Amino acid sequence: SDLKEILNDTQSNPYNQEKRYKQINATINNGELVIDNDRYHIGDNIVITSNRSNESFLGFISIITETKIIVRCVSGHRCSFTLIDLIENRINISIDEESKELNALIIQASDIINK
């Protein structure tokens, strides 16, 4: 399923929203997305998970506006979600740990090569 379709379906059925989703703390300040104590920035590799379908999408944050986050998925598609989608817990995001570890190894190898 398409992430946009999942979000629209959840938004059109308030009964499911109230019953299934608990609100979380999420804000956007100066181009930084803050969810609880986690901070996200443009370029971060993330996993987006729909709480309705449990589908996950991998990508990186390409744009953060005052109300919307745009992600370039590894499939090449662009998807977006709103701050409200996060606050109302329709979706979850997290740092893609595998990509984070791989990036650290690449940087470490680059440092060794450039010495």
Secondary structure, DSSP 8 states (H G I E B T S, - for coil): --HHHHHHHHHH-HHHHHHH-----EEEETTEEEETTEEE-TT-EEEEEETTT--EEEEEEEEE-SSEEEEEETTS-EEEEEHHHHHTTSEEEEE-HHHHHHHHHHHHHHHHHT-
